[in-house]
Amino acid sequence: MSEPSITLSERAARRIVEILQAEDAALMRVSVEGGGCSGFQYRFDLVQEGAPDDVLVERDGARVVVDPVSLGFVHGAEIDFVDDLIGASFKIKNPNVTASCGCGTSFSV
């Protein structure tokens, strides 16, 4: 089996497990949508099951699914969880991004 084309940091995996347990969900879905000030934006949803063509990424009990179209935009990326002065949030360290907005939620490739 090949390595997943997107990975989870230890912090992200820990936080995803906490969220899934608190919300009684099975998976976190990460997707990329058109929109935002730079062209694309990330979306995070909690779901009970993935689609047949989703890619499943697992680490330390955390389970994340990514659809094939979104996977093309996040190939080689790492999902991290950051808790700092401006707040706590998931951050995607994406090597494909050529520009992003100041708020960090939208990007272009």
N, C-alpha and C positions, 0 to 999 in steps of 0.2 A: 504494500500500500504506500502511496506517495505521501510526502509531507503536506499538510494543509497549506494552502497559499495565503492564509491569514492566521495570525497567532494571537494568543491572549497572554498578557503579563500575569504574574502571580497576584498582583493587587486587583486587576480586573477580574480574574477568576474568583477570588474571594468575595468581591462585591456582587458579582453576578449570582453566585450561590445564595448569598443573603437575600437578594431581591427576589429570586425565583422562589425561595422558601416563604418569604413574607407575602408574596402575591399569589401563591399556590399555582405557579406556572411551571411548565416543563422546559421551555427554551426561551432564549432571547434571540430575536431576529434583528440582524443588522442589514440595512439596505441603503442604497444610494438613490436619491431622487433628484430630478431637475428642480432648480429653484435656488433661492438664496442670492446673495449679492455677487457671488463668484461663479455661478453656473450650476453647481451641484451641492447637495447637502446630505449629511448622514441622518438616518432615522433609526431609532431603537424601539422595538416593540416586544412585548411579552406574548408568547403564544403557547398553545398546548401541544401542537405538533407541527412538523415541518412539511414542506411539499416534497414529492418524490425526487425532484431534481435539485433540491437544496444540498449545499455542502455543509456538513456538520463538523464543528470544531469543538473539541473537548479539552478541558484541563482542570484537574483537581475537583471534579464534580460539576464544573460549570459547563453548560451546553449552549452553544451559539450556532445558529443557522444563517447561511448567506445564500441568496438566490444566484443563479449563474450570471445574470446580467450585472448585478451589483459586484459580484466577485471580480469581474474584469476591471473595475475601478479601484478595488482595494487589494489587488494581488500583491503579496509581499508586505502587507501592512501589519502592524501590531496594535491591538486594542489595549489601552492602558486605562487605569482609573487614577485620577489625580484629585487630591483633597488639599487645597491651598487657600490663600487669603481671599481669592475671588469666588470660591465655592468648590463644591465637589462635583465632578463630572467624568464621563468617559471621554477619552481623547484617542483619536486614531492617528497613529504615527504612520503616515502613508507616503511611501517613496515615489508615488506616481503624481503627487500634487505639484503643479507648477506655480500656483498662486492661491492664496486663501484670504478671507476677509479678516478684519480686525477681531471679530468676535470668535473666530475659529470654528464656526459651525458650517460654513460653506467653503467650497474650493473649486478650482478648475484643474483640468489635466491636459 
